[in-house]
């Protein structure tokens, strides 16, 4: 499949995955906010009370749900693409490997993002309350207004969309690399940029995703994006300016030897 075809299909898939991620995140944010004990809040206890509304474990569970749902869909799709090049990809093997590794991979790679997203959400709730207090409102009035806000369709919308877009890219591309690993052959990966007006590049960003398009590296090699090393677009260990809102993808290509023969391997990394 040519890059332009791959890109167009990926952007359609990304939009679908983003809706899945947004639905999960916004529900969990809203559920957490609705658990605030508004009737017992005071000026003295609202900060420590709201600090507990969303635990790190709860936030990690949201991430797990997003990565699993998107990862299983996209990994299977990538597997079908791999099988256009060879017939060795096994969906069952992918699901087994993905399920086995996902939780430990998230904690090893996304812990900072999980805690950061949690802190930002709690700060948003606390700042909303603090603004009400500074305006001379009672805690009872603030609680009533906040409860109404929480159940409005636009509650935390833009923040949740940004989170969903960012994690969609990471989840799908992580699944794609897992599909590659269970294929039974050596693979290479190719960076596919979104290549539109929103694609980051100088002077607005020092990370040039526009020129990364088509860059090919070995399966376990990292992409070098202006000095930031990423295993795939959206890699959670990348710099925030390099991965937040990224919509780039990674394509898997079967590696061949000098005779054009497929290089097989039994290893899982």
Backbone bond lengths (Angstrom), bond angles and torsions (degrees), N, CA, C in turn:
res aa  C-N    CA-C-N  psi(-1)  N-CA   C-N-CA  omega(-1)  CA-C   N-CA-C  phi
1 X - - - 1.461 - - 1.529 109.72 -
2 X 1.318 116.72 132.32 1.458 120.79 179.83 1.527 110.50 -68.36
3 X 1.344 115.28 155.69 1.467 120.19 -177.33 1.516 112.62 -56.99
4 X 1.330 117.53 -40.93 1.454 119.66 -177.09 1.525 111.02 -65.46
5 X 1.321 117.18 -39.40 1.461 120.38 176.45 1.525 110.76 -64.78
6 X 1.334 114.85 -44.00 1.465 119.92 179.71 1.523 110.14 -60.61
7 X 1.337 115.95 -43.85 1.462 120.74 -178.17 1.527 111.70 -62.53
8 X 1.308 117.18 -47.06 1.457 120.85 -178.74 1.527 111.24 -61.98
9 X 1.328 115.40 -42.69 1.456 118.36 179.42 1.524 110.60 -67.18
10 X 1.338 116.89 -41.28 1.463 120.78 179.52 1.523 111.29 -60.59
11 X 1.312 118.54 -43.88 1.458 120.76 -178.10 1.531 111.09 -64.81
12 X 1.328 117.27 -34.03 1.471 119.79 174.57 1.528 109.82 -66.96
13 X 1.339 115.74 -43.67 1.460 119.51 178.76 1.524 110.95 -64.19
14 X 1.327 116.78 -41.56 1.460 121.02 -179.40 1.521 110.49 -59.64
15 X 1.320 116.62 -41.93 1.470 120.07 179.12 1.531 110.22 -62.01
16 X 1.327 116.85 -39.55 1.468 121.03 177.47 1.530 110.36 -65.06
17 X 1.341 116.65 -46.35 1.459 120.62 -179.45 1.526 111.35 -64.75
18 X 1.311 115.97 -36.73 1.466 120.23 -179.38 1.527 111.14 -63.00
19 X 1.318 115.89 -37.70 1.474 119.44 177.42 1.531 110.38 -64.96
20 X 1.334 116.35 -39.45 1.465 120.60 177.64 1.524 110.06 -61.73
21 X 1.337 116.10 -48.46 1.468 120.91 -177.83 1.520 111.38 -64.55
22 X 1.329 116.22 -43.40 1.469 119.54 -179.63 1.526 111.08 -60.86
23 X 1.314 116.86 -43.24 1.464 121.29 -179.32 1.526 110.76 -59.86
24 X 1.332 116.57 -41.62 1.469 120.38 -179.87 1.520 110.66 -68.87
25 X 1.328 116.75 -49.66 1.468 120.17 -176.68 1.522 111.86 -63.56
26 X 1.318 117.99 -47.66 1.464 119.30 -174.56 1.519 110.84 -67.15
27 X 1.332 118.00 -34.89 1.469 120.20 176.47 1.522 110.38 -63.14
28 X 1.337 116.57 -44.14 1.462 119.60 -178.16 1.529 111.56 -69.71
29 X 1.331 117.47 -36.08 1.466 119.94 175.77 1.529 110.23 -64.82
30 X 1.317 115.94 -45.04 1.466 119.47 -178.34 1.533 111.06 -66.34
31 X 1.329 116.63 -41.21 1.469 119.71 178.36 1.529 110.83 -61.34
32 X 1.327 116.04 -41.94 1.468 120.02 179.90 1.529 110.41 -62.96
33 X 1.336 117.08 -45.48 1.465 120.77 -179.07 1.527 111.40 -65.15
34 X 1.318 116.57 -35.72 1.476 119.79 179.33 1.522 112.28 -70.71
35 X 1.319 117.33 -13.30 1.462 121.28 178.04 1.533 112.88 -85.29
36 X 1.322 116.95 -2.37 1.464 120.01 177.62 1.535 109.27 -64.49
37 X 1.319 118.25 129.58 1.482 120.67 178.89 1.531 110.46 -79.56
38 X 1.319 116.42 76.34 1.466 121.70 -172.32 1.532 112.72 -56.72
39 X 1.300 117.98 -36.74 1.465 120.67 -174.83 1.529 112.77 -66.87
40 X 1.331 116.79 -21.26 1.468 119.25 -177.79 1.523 113.35 -108.36
41 X 1.316 117.75 8.99 1.463 120.57 -179.40 1.526 111.42 -76.81
42 X 1.329 115.49 141.05 1.467 121.99 173.73 1.520 107.80 -134.55
43 X 1.330 114.97 171.47 1.472 119.02 177.11 1.524 111.04 -61.99
44 X 1.313 116.64 -27.15 1.464 120.65 -176.65 1.530 113.45 -84.52
45 X 1.344 116.90 -26.72 1.470 117.00 -173.90 1.533 115.28 -114.35
46 X 1.349 117.94 -1.27 1.467 117.59 -173.44 1.527 112.73 -67.44
47 X 1.340 117.82 -30.42 1.466 119.18 179.55 1.536 112.32 -69.25
48 X 1.341 119.04 -54.29 1.473 117.80 178.30 1.527 113.14 -66.08
49 X 1.336 117.01 -29.38 1.466 119.59 180.00 1.526 111.15 -68.60
50 X 1.327 116.63 -47.20 1.467 119.47 -179.07 1.526 111.76 -72.49
51 X 1.320 118.19 -20.75 1.464 121.61 176.95 1.535 110.59 -62.03
52 X 1.319 116.33 -22.70 1.466 121.08 -175.04 1.531 113.55 -98.30
53 X 1.329 117.84 -0.57 1.471 118.47 -172.44 1.526 112.74 -70.35
54 X 1.327 117.18 -25.44 1.458 120.99 -178.71 1.522 108.00 -138.25
55 X 1.315 117.00 107.54 1.457 120.88 -178.60 1.520 110.75 -81.03
56 X 1.316 116.09 164.11 1.469 120.89 175.36 1.525 109.41 -59.93
57 X 1.327 116.29 -38.76 1.467 120.37 -179.99 1.528 110.65 -64.18
58 X 1.336 117.07 -40.45 1.471 120.35 177.87 1.526 110.71 -63.26
59 X 1.347 115.74 -43.55 1.453 119.69 -179.58 1.521 110.75 -65.96
60 X 1.315 116.88 -38.81 1.464 121.38 177.95 1.530 110.39 -63.31
61 X 1.323 116.28 -36.54 1.462 119.89 178.93 1.525 110.49 -66.24
62 X 1.323 117.45 -36.84 1.467 120.44 175.73 1.516 110.26 -61.70
63 X 1.327 116.08 -45.37 1.464 120.68 178.35 1.528 110.84 -60.70
64 X 1.321 115.98 -43.49 1.454 120.23 -178.76 1.531 110.63 -60.62
65 X 1.324 116.93 -43.58 1.464 120.77 179.65 1.528 110.82 -62.20
66 X 1.327 116.25 -43.51 1.468 120.66 -179.53 1.522 110.61 -64.41
67 X 1.319 116.60 -49.91 1.461 120.16 -176.85 1.527 111.49 -64.74
68 X 1.330 116.65 -38.64 1.457 118.66 -177.90 1.524 111.27 -68.58
69 X 1.335 116.98 -47.29 1.466 118.85 -176.83 1.520 111.40 -65.21
70 X 1.321 116.86 -48.11 1.465 120.11 179.86 1.524 110.77 -68.73
71 X 1.332 116.46 -42.14 1.459 120.51 -176.96 1.513 113.05 -61.12
72 X 1.331 116.99 -42.71 1.459 119.62 -179.03 1.531 111.40 -66.51
73 X 1.320 116.52 -38.60 1.470 119.53 178.13 1.524 110.70 -66.61
74 X 1.338 116.05 -50.67 1.458 118.92 -173.83 1.525 111.63 -72.50
75 X 1.334 117.10 -37.41 1.457 119.28 179.10 1.518 111.80 -60.63
76 X 1.333 116.66 -39.46 1.466 120.22 177.46 1.524 110.91 -65.84
77 X 1.330 116.75 -38.01 1.462 120.24 178.60 1.526 111.06 -65.79
78 X 1.311 116.08 -43.03 1.464 119.87 178.42 1.530 109.68 -64.69
79 X 1.331 117.00 -38.47 1.457 120.62 177.57 1.521 112.39 -58.08
80 X 1.323 117.10 -39.77 1.462 120.54 176.92 1.528 110.60 -63.31
81 X 1.332 116.58 -38.73 1.456 120.06 177.57 1.537 111.05 -65.14
82 X 1.331 115.52 -41.22 1.465 119.64 177.82 1.531 109.83 -60.42
83 X 1.318 116.68 -38.75 1.463 120.48 -178.03 1.514 113.48 -73.81
84 X 1.334 116.87 -7.28 1.458 119.06 169.49 1.524 110.05 -76.59
85 X 1.337 116.04 -20.72 1.463 121.45 178.75 1.532 111.62 -96.93
86 X 1.327 116.55 -30.36 1.464 123.58 176.33 1.518 107.80 -157.59
87 X 1.294 117.55 166.43 1.466 120.56 -174.58 1.525 112.29 -108.79
88 X 1.328 116.93 29.16 1.468 119.45 -173.01 1.524 114.12 -99.86
89 X 1.327 118.20 -6.91 1.466 119.35 -178.30 1.519 110.16 -72.26
90 X 1.333 116.24 132.13 1.465 122.16 178.49 1.518 109.32 -115.28
91 X 1.330 117.46 120.44 1.461 121.10 179.37 1.524 110.35 -62.90
92 X 1.323 117.28 -40.19 1.466 120.12 179.44 1.524 111.10 -62.02
93 X 1.331 116.99 -41.36 1.465 120.47 178.87 1.518 110.97 -64.63
94 X 1.345 116.28 -39.58 1.466 119.94 178.11 1.525 110.83 -63.06
95 X 1.340 117.35 -48.56 1.463 121.24 -178.38 1.529 110.28 -59.81
96 X 1.328 116.69 -43.67 1.459 120.95 179.26 1.519 111.58 -61.57
97 X 1.333 116.89 -46.59 1.459 121.20 -178.92 1.523 111.20 -67.33
98 X 1.334 116.62 -42.15 1.463 121.45 -179.21 1.526 110.64 -63.55
99 X 1.334 117.00 -47.96 1.464 121.18 179.34 1.528 111.55 -61.78
100 X 1.321 116.51 -39.22 1.462 121.51 -176.33 1.521 111.83 -67.09
101 X 1.320 116.73 -35.07 1.460 120.29 -171.13 1.527 115.11 -101.93
102 X 1.341 117.86 -17.97 1.464 119.85 -167.88 1.519 113.52 -58.46
103 X 1.325 118.24 -51.48 1.458 120.18 -174.15 1.525 111.75 -62.05
104 X 1.317 117.27 -47.22 1.465 119.77 -179.88 1.526 110.23 -66.78
105 X 1.338 117.08 -34.61 1.473 119.66 178.22 1.523 110.43 -65.07
106 X 1.327 117.25 -42.26 1.460 120.49 179.37 1.524 111.37 -60.00
107 X 1.327 116.86 -47.92 1.459 119.63 -178.73 1.524 111.57 -68.60
108 X 1.328 117.21 -28.75 1.454 119.89 179.21 1.510 114.01 -80.48
109 X 1.337 116.87 -21.96 1.466 120.20 -174.07 1.529 114.89 -121.66
110 X 1.331 117.59 -26.32 1.463 120.18 -173.41 1.523 114.16 -115.45
111 X 1.325 117.81 10.24 1.473 120.10 -177.14 1.520 111.79 -57.00
112 X 1.328 116.44 -43.31 1.470 119.72 -178.81 1.528 110.46 -63.14
113 X 1.332 117.41 -43.52 1.457 120.19 -179.04 1.520 110.63 -65.99
114 X 1.319 117.77 -39.60 1.459 121.65 179.60 1.524 110.81 -61.37
115 X 1.332 116.85 -48.51 1.465 119.91 -179.50 1.523 111.45 -69.02
116 X 1.331 116.96 -35.27 1.465 120.84 -179.97 1.529 111.22 -67.18
117 X 1.325 117.13 -43.94 1.467 121.19 179.22 1.522 109.98 -63.85
118 X 1.324 116.99 -41.07 1.467 121.04 177.49 1.525 111.10 -60.90
119 X 1.326 117.17 -48.79 1.461 121.21 -178.30 1.524 111.52 -62.22
120 X 1.316 116.43 -40.06 1.467 120.64 -179.37 1.528 110.98 -64.54
121 X 1.339 116.63 -40.60 1.466 120.26 179.30 1.525 111.09 -66.08
122 X 1.324 116.63 -45.98 1.462 120.23 179.40 1.527 110.71 -62.85
123 X 1.336 116.55 -40.10 1.469 120.55 177.87 1.527 110.97 -61.94
124 X 1.324 116.83 -36.98 1.466 121.47 178.40 1.531 110.38 -61.64
125 X 1.329 116.76 -46.28 1.463 121.39 178.59 1.531 110.29 -62.82
126 X 1.319 116.30 -46.15 1.465 120.64 -177.53 1.527 111.60 -66.14
127 X 1.317 117.04 -39.50 1.465 120.44 179.79 1.528 111.25 -67.52
128 X 1.324 116.31 -34.77 1.465 120.15 176.43 1.525 110.33 -62.49
129 X 1.337 115.74 -42.17 1.462 120.17 178.07 1.525 111.16 -68.53
130 X 1.315 117.07 -42.69 1.461 120.80 -179.30 1.522 111.34 -62.64
131 X 1.333 115.97 -37.55 1.463 119.81 178.03 1.529 110.32 -64.13
132 X 1.331 116.22 -39.80 1.464 119.80 177.63 1.512 112.11 -63.52
133 X 1.333 116.96 -42.14 1.468 120.89 178.19 1.521 110.92 -63.50
134 X 1.336 115.66 -42.39 1.470 120.05 179.99 1.526 111.57 -64.81
135 X 1.345 115.42 -24.03 1.467 120.04 179.28 1.523 112.12 -86.30
136 X 1.345 116.42 1.39 1.447 120.79 177.09 1.515 115.06 88.34
137 X 1.319 117.89 11.87 1.460 120.88 -179.73 1.517 110.27 -83.65
138 X 1.320 115.26 153.38 1.456 120.17 176.86 1.533 108.73 -79.60
139 X 1.327 116.50 161.51 1.453 120.09 178.90 1.528 110.72 -63.87
140 X 1.319 116.52 -31.63 1.465 120.27 177.51 1.533 110.48 -64.54
141 X 1.347 116.00 -44.46 1.469 119.76 178.24 1.527 111.14 -63.59
142 X 1.330 115.25 -42.52 1.467 120.11 179.98 1.521 110.60 -61.77
143 X 1.325 116.68 -43.45 1.454 120.74 179.20 1.511 112.55 -61.06
144 X 1.327 116.62 -42.58 1.467 121.14 179.27 1.525 111.23 -62.90
145 X 1.350 115.72 -44.56 1.462 119.92 179.90 1.527 111.84 -66.59
146 X 1.326 115.66 -39.30 1.463 119.53 -178.70 1.532 110.62 -68.03
147 X 1.313 117.00 -38.72 1.470 119.99 177.41 1.530 111.19 -61.28
148 X 1.321 116.30 -39.04 1.465 120.09 176.88 1.529 110.38 -65.92
149 X 1.332 116.41 -42.67 1.461 121.15 -179.70 1.524 111.25 -61.98
150 X 1.320 116.19 -43.55 1.470 121.12 -176.41 1.528 111.20 -58.60
151 X 1.304 117.25 -34.50 1.461 120.27 -175.13 1.528 113.30 -96.54
152 X 1.335 116.94 8.78 1.459 120.23 173.67 1.531 109.81 -82.44
153 X 1.343 118.07 150.52 1.471 121.23 -178.01 1.532 113.51 -60.39
154 X 1.334 117.35 -28.73 1.473 119.23 -176.41 1.528 113.14 -93.33
155 X 1.337 117.79 10.26 1.466 120.09 179.61 1.522 110.38 -58.80
156 X 1.324 116.20 122.23 1.466 124.28 176.08 1.538 112.53 52.77
157 X 1.310 115.97 25.95 1.463 121.38 -170.75 1.524 112.85 -62.19
158 X 1.331 117.51 -53.64 1.465 119.65 -172.44 1.525 111.33 -69.22
159 X 1.323 116.54 -36.19 1.464 118.93 176.99 1.526 110.41 -65.71
160 X 1.331 117.01 -43.48 1.461 120.96 -179.46 1.523 111.47 -66.52
161 X 1.328 117.45 -35.26 1.461 120.78 177.11 1.534 110.86 -64.54
162 X 1.330 116.32 -41.82 1.462 119.73 178.62 1.525 110.64 -62.72
163 X 1.319 116.26 -44.18 1.467 120.79 178.57 1.524 109.97 -62.45
164 X 1.330 116.48 -45.70 1.461 120.87 -178.98 1.520 111.54 -61.41
165 X 1.329 116.85 -43.71 1.471 120.62 -179.33 1.522 110.59 -63.11
166 X 1.322 116.26 -44.74 1.464 121.14 -178.34 1.526 111.19 -64.39
167 X 1.324 116.54 -48.03 1.460 119.81 -176.00 1.527 112.23 -74.43
168 X 1.329 117.61 -26.46 1.460 121.00 174.04 1.522 110.55 -59.08
169 X 1.328 116.35 -47.08 1.464 120.58 -179.93 1.519 110.69 -61.99
170 X 1.326 116.80 -45.81 1.463 120.35 -178.99 1.523 111.25 -64.88
171 X 1.320 117.38 -45.62 1.466 121.20 -177.40 1.521 111.52 -62.22
172 X 1.324 116.61 -46.95 1.467 120.40 -178.01 1.523 111.23 -66.18
173 X 1.331 116.87 -43.61 1.462 119.12 -177.41 1.525 112.14 -72.53
174 X 1.327 117.34 -31.35 1.466 119.37 173.15 1.525 109.92 -63.93
175 X 1.336 116.87 -43.36 1.464 120.76 178.48 1.524 111.17 -63.07
176 X 1.331 116.24 -37.47 1.465 119.62 179.27 1.520 111.07 -62.66
177 X 1.330 116.60 -41.54 1.468 119.19 179.31 1.525 110.78 -68.70
178 X 1.333 117.80 -32.79 1.466 120.47 176.34 1.527 110.44 -66.87
179 X 1.328 117.35 -40.43 1.462 120.96 175.38 1.517 110.81 -57.33
180 X 1.324 115.49 -40.88 1.457 120.68 179.59 1.524 111.12 -62.55
181 X 1.325 116.11 -40.63 1.466 120.73 -175.00 1.533 112.84 -68.60
182 X 1.330 117.69 -28.23 1.466 119.33 -178.15 1.529 112.15 -94.82
183 X 1.314 117.42 7.56 1.463 120.70 -175.99 1.522 113.41 -74.16
184 X 1.343 116.65 -20.09 1.454 119.46 -179.12 1.513 114.34 86.00
185 X 1.334 116.87 2.83 1.470 120.89 178.03 1.522 108.93 -135.34
186 X 1.323 115.81 161.60 1.459 119.69 173.91 1.520 109.20 -71.84
187 X 1.323 115.71 139.03 1.459 120.90 -178.48 1.523 109.77 -126.10
188 X 1.295 115.36 158.55 1.461 122.60 167.41 1.520 107.56 -117.04
189 X 1.313 115.90 159.81 1.462 119.59 179.83 1.524 109.65 -125.05
190 X 1.314 115.10 144.33 1.464 122.09 -175.70 1.520 109.03 -122.32
191 X 1.326 116.43 128.32 1.472 121.97 177.05 1.520 108.62 -74.32
192 X 1.331 116.29 126.32 1.467 122.12 176.59 1.524 108.04 -116.16
193 X 1.322 116.48 109.38 1.470 121.28 -178.87 1.527 110.41 -80.08
194 X 1.331 115.45 155.89 1.464 119.13 177.38 1.526 111.13 -68.39
195 X 1.340 117.19 -27.99 1.470 123.55 172.89 1.521 113.54 53.28
196 X 1.329 116.22 52.44 1.456 120.26 173.44 1.524 108.33 -138.14
197 X 1.308 117.41 -169.18 1.462 120.81 -175.02 1.522 112.54 -64.87
198 X 1.333 116.93 -20.91 1.465 120.50 -178.26 1.528 112.79 -89.70
199 X 1.317 117.93 -8.41 1.461 120.83 -178.53 1.521 109.77 -66.09
200 X 1.325 117.66 126.32 1.473 120.30 -174.50 1.510 111.33 -69.36
201 X 1.335 113.45 141.87 1.462 122.16 -179.61 1.522 107.57 -169.32
202 X 1.335 118.68 162.29 1.466 120.84 175.43 1.525 109.59 -61.82
203 X 1.334 118.59 151.31 1.463 127.09 4.96 1.534 113.59 -88.66
204 X 1.335 117.80 -2.66 1.459 119.94 -175.81 1.527 112.11 -76.71
205 X 1.319 117.67 -24.28 1.456 121.68 177.95 1.524 108.93 -145.30
206 X 1.327 116.02 143.54 1.461 119.03 177.25 1.528 111.16 -77.94
207 X 1.344 116.38 -13.32 1.458 120.85 179.67 1.523 108.75 -93.31
208 X 1.326 116.06 113.33 1.454 120.69 -172.74 1.530 110.72 -96.92
209 X 1.324 116.41 92.34 1.460 120.48 178.95 1.520 111.30 -78.77
210 X 1.320 116.46 -19.96 1.468 120.06 -179.48 1.525 110.30 -63.94
211 X 1.331 116.23 -44.10 1.468 119.88 -178.44 1.528 112.65 -83.22
212 X 1.342 117.63 -8.79 1.462 120.21 176.12 1.527 111.32 -74.30
213 X 1.322 116.96 -16.96 1.458 119.68 -176.24 1.532 111.21 -56.38
214 X 1.336 115.50 126.71 1.458 120.61 178.00 1.509 115.26 89.26
215 X 1.346 117.86 -5.86 1.462 120.28 178.99 1.533 108.82 -67.06
216 X 1.337 115.67 130.21 1.468 121.28 -176.90 1.521 109.77 -116.70
217 X 1.338 116.20 134.35 1.460 121.31 176.63 1.527 108.73 -135.84
218 X 1.333 116.57 167.69 1.454 121.58 177.40 1.527 110.10 -66.37
219 X 1.316 116.18 159.92 1.464 122.75 -175.58 1.527 112.85 -51.04
220 X 1.337 118.19 -43.24 1.463 121.71 -176.23 1.526 113.22 -99.07
221 X 1.308 116.85 2.84 1.462 120.50 179.68 1.525 110.16 -84.53
222 X 1.332 115.80 153.14 1.463 120.25 178.52 1.521 110.94 -95.55
223 X 1.320 115.66 146.04 1.460 121.02 172.03 1.526 108.66 -75.95
224 X 1.308 116.46 138.65 1.463 121.81 177.46 1.528 108.22 -101.58
225 X 1.328 115.89 105.29 1.462 120.70 -179.14 1.518 108.03 -106.98
226 X 1.318 115.65 89.89 1.460 121.41 -179.17 1.526 112.06 52.16
227 X 1.338 115.62 45.46 1.452 121.50 176.02 1.509 115.22 93.59
228 X 1.330 117.77 -13.88 1.469 121.72 177.73 1.524 107.82 -95.99
229 X 1.332 116.94 124.78 1.463 121.36 -174.62 1.527 110.42 -96.24
230 X 1.333 116.42 121.84 1.459 122.59 -177.74 1.525 110.65 -124.06
231 X 1.329 116.68 136.02 1.464 120.05 174.37 1.523 110.77 -69.84
232 X 1.328 116.45 -28.18 1.464 122.29 178.17 1.524 107.36 -163.82
233 X 1.331 118.67 161.41 1.468 120.33 176.08 1.523 110.53 -55.26
234 X 1.330 116.32 131.75 1.451 120.88 -179.32 1.512 114.12 87.25
235 X 1.321 118.35 4.44 1.472 122.50 179.10 1.531 110.20 -47.95
236 X 1.341 118.53 120.48 1.472 120.45 -176.35 1.523 114.18 -59.61
237 X 1.325 117.93 -18.87 1.456 119.87 179.15 1.528 112.32 -85.93
238 X 1.308 116.75 -0.77 1.455 120.49 178.45 1.522 112.15 -78.10
239 X 1.319 116.16 165.31 1.462 121.48 177.21 1.528 109.87 -63.62
240 X 1.331 116.51 144.58 1.464 120.29 -177.36 1.525 111.77 -55.61
241 X 1.322 117.05 -41.25 1.456 120.36 -179.31 1.513 113.37 -66.68
242 X 1.316 116.25 -13.70 1.458 121.59 -178.32 1.529 112.38 -97.11
243 X 1.331 117.66 -23.14 1.467 119.30 -171.66 1.532 114.94 -121.08
244 X 1.338 118.40 -25.83 1.462 119.69 -179.17 1.531 109.77 -62.52
245 X 1.327 116.36 127.96 1.468 123.57 179.92 1.532 113.94 68.17
246 X 1.318 118.63 11.05 1.470 120.70 178.66 1.524 109.93 -67.01
247 X 1.343 115.86 139.86 1.467 121.39 178.26 1.531 111.69 -122.86
248 X 1.330 116.77 16.98 1.460 120.18 -179.25 1.525 110.43 -76.41
249 X 1.309 115.70 160.25 1.461 121.35 -178.39 1.527 110.09 -125.55
250 X 1.344 114.58 174.62 1.460 120.14 176.19 1.521 108.06 -132.97
251 X 1.333 116.19 127.93 1.462 121.68 178.72 1.523 109.48 -100.38
252 X 1.323 116.26 146.42 1.459 122.17 -179.07 1.534 109.29 -103.33
253 X 1.337 115.66 130.68 1.468 120.92 -177.96 1.517 108.97 -127.88
254 X 1.325 116.75 130.95 1.462 121.47 178.77 1.524 110.07 -64.83
255 X 1.341 116.57 131.44 1.455 121.13 179.04 1.524 109.91 -88.85
256 X 1.313 116.13 138.61 1.459 121.87 -178.90 1.530 110.40 -123.74
257 X 1.344 116.02 155.41 1.459 120.15 179.05 1.521 110.29 -83.19
258 X 1.325 116.13 -174.78 1.462 120.77 -175.80 1.525 112.93 -64.08
259 X 1.327 116.78 -18.36 1.467 121.14 177.52 1.528 112.53 -92.41
260 X 1.337 115.34 -1.22 1.454 119.59 -179.40 1.510 113.85 86.29
261 X 1.345 116.95 8.50 1.461 120.73 -179.67 1.528 110.72 -88.49
262 X 1.321 116.34 146.04 1.452 122.53 177.70 1.528 109.75 -64.30
263 X 1.338 116.71 137.28 1.468 122.28 178.45 1.519 108.31 -95.98
264 X 1.316 116.40 111.91 1.460 120.98 -175.63 1.524 111.74 -92.90
265 X 1.329 114.59 153.28 1.460 120.78 178.86 1.523 109.23 -152.31
266 X 1.299 117.53 150.55 1.463 121.36 177.67 1.519 112.34 -103.87
267 X 1.312 117.48 2.96 1.460 119.15 -171.36 1.519 111.27 -83.20
268 X 1.353 114.94 146.54 1.458 123.54 166.83 1.511 106.11 -113.49
269 X 1.326 119.21 127.09 1.466 120.92 -179.90 1.508 110.01 -93.13
